[in-house]
Amino acid sequence: MIFRLACGDVMPGCAASFENTDKSLLLEEVARHAAADHGITEITPEVLAAVDGKIVQAPA
């Protein structure tokens, strides 16, 4: 299974996209991007829910 996220689905206008076979690693990469590019340094339950709701799963 491949997990994919287009940041623009959460933060309109952002062209970054991520994919990984490990959802936890995907979320770590997204968190680093959120801090570096969007200034989001605290991942609240609401932020996590917004991101998790936009992650798409596809067959490997």
Steps between C-alpha positions, in 0.01 A plus 500: 500500500621849416383799702483834317430857606483818295571782743276729295203288610567627854678830431355647179766625262778269619641283222686253724400135489613197695481124468632213703419135564516573875229736624700599809798600286270695270360691798853575624594642159181706490569634851850612394352670194227667708762645736746610230256635241187593694631586847284232660711362782228354722303210356173523688235228480305729265796542265567127505134426422502747209815342354391141565167566331678596177739204481418273208588130493593328176622151417879469481 
